[in-house]
Amino acid sequence: MKNANLNNTIRFIDKKAEYEGKNYHGRLNLKNLKEKSNKVIRYQDRKKIKEHNATKEKLKNTKLYKARKIILTISICLLLFFSIVFLCNKFYKPNLINIEITNLKSESNYLSNPEVSTYTNIVEESIQGILNIKSKIIVEELHKNGNLIFTQGYFNLPDKGYIYYDMIIQNNNPYSLKINGQEFITK
């Protein structure tokens, strides 16, 4: 068996003649040396890479990996929902109806006759002074809440008719005068 290939020898061409015929350059091409495909990998490293690729393939075949996009979208939606709820709780002002009413107490909003005449005079003088009119001013409603006095009424101008007003008096001074939604007292 050893002698079977004895006459079939491989003839090697003289290297010098081969180099001259192919315009051989003695320098190595650096681009080819830097490519990853030209590196020689040791057996142990190759074995580790194969094991790593095998575990990666196992992971890719799991149901959890295949459903990763659905899980990601659900988690992003939940995160957005909780962030919106947090921001609403932080910046939304609660409705006053939900406040506990344990600290309320009953006060009389009744005004005596001297107080009514005093506040009526204050209303008449302030409206006539602010609007510069000489018409009679009628006070329809007058009540107090704490140190504020709330009044409503009207006055008649011959060319414009009845004009209704709302006024707030605080510490015997006019605090607010509104006619047709316009404020006439600047604070």
C-alpha positions as CSV (number, residue, x, y, z in Angstrom):
1,M,0.0,0.0,0.0
2,K,2.9,2.3,0.7
3,N,4.2,1.8,-2.8
4,A,0.9,2.5,-4.6
5,N,1.5,6.2,-4.9
6,L,5.2,5.9,-5.7
7,N,5.0,6.8,-9.4
8,N,2.3,9.5,-8.8
9,T,4.6,12.1,-7.3
10,I,3.6,15.8,-7.2
11,R,5.9,18.0,-9.1
12,F,6.6,21.3,-7.4
13,I,7.4,24.2,-9.6
14,D,10.4,26.2,-8.9
15,K,9.3,29.0,-6.5
16,K,11.5,31.6,-8.1
17,A,9.9,30.9,-11.6
18,E,6.4,31.0,-10.1
19,Y,7.0,34.4,-8.5
20,E,8.4,35.9,-11.6
21,G,5.6,34.7,-13.8
22,K,2.8,36.1,-11.5
23,N,4.4,39.5,-10.7
24,Y,4.8,38.6,-7.1
25,H,5.3,41.4,-4.6
26,G,7.2,40.5,-1.5
27,R,5.2,42.8,0.8
28,L,2.1,41.5,2.6
29,N,-1.2,43.2,2.1
30,L,-2.2,44.8,5.5
31,K,-5.9,44.9,4.7
32,N,-6.0,41.1,4.3
33,L,-4.2,40.6,7.6
34,K,-6.6,42.8,9.6
35,E,-9.8,40.9,8.4
36,K,-11.3,38.6,11.0
37,S,-11.7,35.8,8.5
38,N,-7.9,35.5,8.2
39,K,-7.2,35.0,11.9
40,V,-6.2,31.7,13.2
41,I,-8.4,30.6,16.1
42,R,-7.1,28.3,18.7
43,Y,-8.9,25.1,19.4
44,Q,-10.0,26.2,23.0
45,D,-11.4,29.5,21.8
46,R,-13.2,27.8,18.9
47,K,-14.8,25.4,21.4
48,K,-15.9,28.2,23.6
49,I,-17.4,30.1,20.6
50,K,-19.3,27.0,19.6
51,E,-20.7,26.5,23.1
52,H,-21.7,30.2,23.2
53,N,-23.4,30.0,19.8
54,A,-25.3,26.8,21.0
55,T,-26.6,28.6,24.1
56,K,-27.6,31.6,22.0
57,E,-29.6,29.4,19.7
58,K,-31.3,27.7,22.7
59,L,-32.2,31.2,24.0
60,K,-33.6,32.3,20.6
61,N,-35.9,29.2,20.5
62,T,-37.6,30.0,23.9
63,K,-41.1,31.4,24.0
64,L,-40.0,34.3,26.2
65,Y,-37.5,35.5,23.5
66,K,-40.1,35.2,20.8
67,A,-42.6,37.3,22.7
68,R,-40.1,40.0,23.6
69,K,-41.7,42.7,21.4
70,I,-45.1,42.1,23.1
71,I,-43.6,42.2,26.5
72,L,-41.7,45.4,25.7
73,T,-44.8,47.2,24.3
74,I,-46.8,46.2,27.4
75,S,-44.1,47.4,29.8
76,I,-43.8,50.7,27.9
77,C,-47.6,51.2,28.0
78,L,-47.7,50.5,31.8
79,L,-44.8,52.9,32.4
80,L,-46.6,55.6,30.5
81,F,-49.8,54.9,32.3
82,F,-48.2,55.1,35.7
83,S,-46.2,58.3,34.8
84,I,-49.5,60.0,33.6
85,V,-51.2,59.0,36.9
86,F,-48.3,60.3,38.9
87,L,-48.3,63.6,37.1
88,C,-52.1,64.0,37.4
89,N,-51.9,63.4,41.1
90,K,-49.0,65.9,41.5
91,F,-50.5,68.7,39.4
92,Y,-54.2,68.2,39.4
93,K,-56.0,70.3,42.0
94,P,-58.7,68.3,43.8
95,N,-62.3,69.4,43.7
96,L,-63.5,71.4,46.7
97,I,-66.5,69.2,47.1
98,N,-64.3,66.3,48.3
99,I,-62.9,68.3,51.2
100,E,-64.0,67.2,54.6
101,I,-66.5,69.6,56.2
102,T,-65.6,68.9,59.9
103,N,-64.2,72.5,60.4
104,L,-67.3,74.3,59.3
105,K,-69.3,76.2,61.9
106,S,-72.6,78.1,61.7
107,E,-72.4,81.9,61.6
108,S,-75.2,84.4,61.3
109,N,-75.2,86.3,58.0
110,Y,-77.9,88.6,59.4
111,L,-77.1,92.3,59.4
112,S,-78.7,94.8,61.8
113,N,-80.5,97.8,60.5
114,P,-77.7,100.3,61.2
115,E,-75.2,97.9,59.4
116,V,-77.6,97.6,56.4
117,S,-77.9,101.4,56.1
118,T,-74.1,101.9,56.5
119,Y,-73.3,99.3,53.8
120,T,-76.0,100.7,51.5
121,N,-74.5,104.1,51.8
122,I,-71.0,102.7,51.1
123,V,-72.3,100.9,48.0
124,E,-74.1,104.0,46.7
125,E,-71.2,106.3,47.2
126,S,-68.6,104.0,45.7
127,I,-70.7,103.2,42.6
128,Q,-71.5,106.8,42.0
129,G,-67.9,107.8,42.5
130,I,-66.4,105.0,40.3
131,L,-68.9,105.2,37.4
132,N,-69.5,109.0,37.8
133,I,-73.3,108.7,37.6
134,K,-76.1,110.5,39.5
135,S,-78.7,107.7,39.3
136,K,-80.5,106.1,42.3
137,I,-78.8,102.8,43.2
138,I,-81.0,100.0,44.5
139,V,-79.5,97.3,46.7
140,E,-81.5,94.0,46.3
141,E,-79.4,91.6,48.4
142,L,-77.0,92.2,51.2
143,H,-75.3,89.5,53.2
144,K,-72.1,88.9,55.0
145,N,-69.6,86.0,55.1
146,G,-66.8,86.5,57.6
147,N,-65.4,90.0,57.1
148,L,-66.8,90.2,53.5
149,I,-70.1,91.9,52.6
150,F,-71.7,90.8,49.3
151,T,-74.2,93.0,47.6
152,Q,-76.3,92.8,44.5
153,G,-78.5,95.3,42.9
154,Y,-79.2,97.6,39.9
155,F,-79.4,101.2,38.9
156,N,-81.3,102.8,36.0
157,L,-79.7,104.9,33.3
158,P,-82.2,106.6,31.0
159,D,-80.5,105.9,27.8
160,K,-79.3,102.3,28.6
161,G,-82.0,100.9,31.0
162,Y,-81.4,98.8,34.1
163,I,-77.8,97.8,34.8
164,Y,-77.1,95.1,37.3
165,Y,-74.0,94.9,39.5
166,D,-72.3,92.7,42.1
167,M,-70.1,94.2,44.7
168,I,-67.9,93.0,47.5
169,I,-67.0,95.1,50.5
170,Q,-64.1,94.2,52.8
171,N,-63.4,96.2,56.0
172,N,-65.8,98.9,55.0
173,N,-64.0,99.5,51.7
174,P,-65.1,98.4,48.2
175,Y,-63.1,95.4,47.2
176,S,-64.7,94.4,43.9
177,L,-67.4,95.8,41.6
178,K,-68.5,93.8,38.6
179,I,-70.9,95.0,35.9
180,N,-71.5,92.7,32.9
181,G,-68.5,90.6,33.8
182,Q,-66.1,93.6,33.8
183,E,-64.2,94.5,37.0
184,F,-64.2,98.3,37.8
185,I,-62.0,98.3,40.9
186,T,-58.3,97.6,40.4
187,K,-56.7,96.0,43.4
